[in-house]
């Protein structure tokens, strides 16, 4: 039987040198399998993104999926959005991701207009937004640029609008950090990843994915002006927050 081209085996063989992780065509080809087997609670977060969009999207507003990858959050929003005259704007700076995302959106039967933009988030204006989604995106933004991005999102949201922020997080207590890392690695092993794959993927993400503590996320959101910012979901070192303007 031939190898499944959509199965994530990018780190299955020993690599002489592990390059920094990049959202290139190889990652785009296996991304759904990769994220499903790597991120606990991912399907729950995507489903709730749709439900929250249904609740908070306002007529005549925009909904943004920042770091849209292959469009999982975009589709969840599209399928639950009921407000009239809304459009979804998906943004990603990876041409490979946007190319595949466009194919996914075109094959979808949803009627809500979707605009896909290949650009860095800093180059995209956010305006008249009722829902903004950052699902596992901020962790790839340079730490020094995160505060400004969150502030721009806040300022682009309508009063009562929400930001859904999902991230891999870190913990100040070293023992708790070790425990959460061990549990996450066990989760990946249970989903078929070998110790070699786990180690090489971790090496590739070092200095590329830089997580914050939940406290840092809450502080940044409140400093930007959000009225509230609380965790609604957490499993091991992955969490999702809802921030309301």
Buried (B, 14 or more C-beta within 10 A) or exposed (E): EEEEEEBBBBBEEEEEEBEEBEBEEEBBBBBBBBBEBBBBBBEEBBEBBBEBBBEBBBEEBBBBBBBBBBBBBBBBBBBBBEBEEBBBBBBBBBEBBBBBBBEBBEEBEBEBEBEBBBEEBEEBEBEBBBBBBBBBBBBBBEEEEBEEBBBBBBEBBBEEBBBBBBBBBBBEEEEEBEBBBEEBBEBBEEEEBEEEBBBBBBBBBEEEBBBBBBEBBBBBBEEBEBEEBEBEBBBBBBBBBBBBB
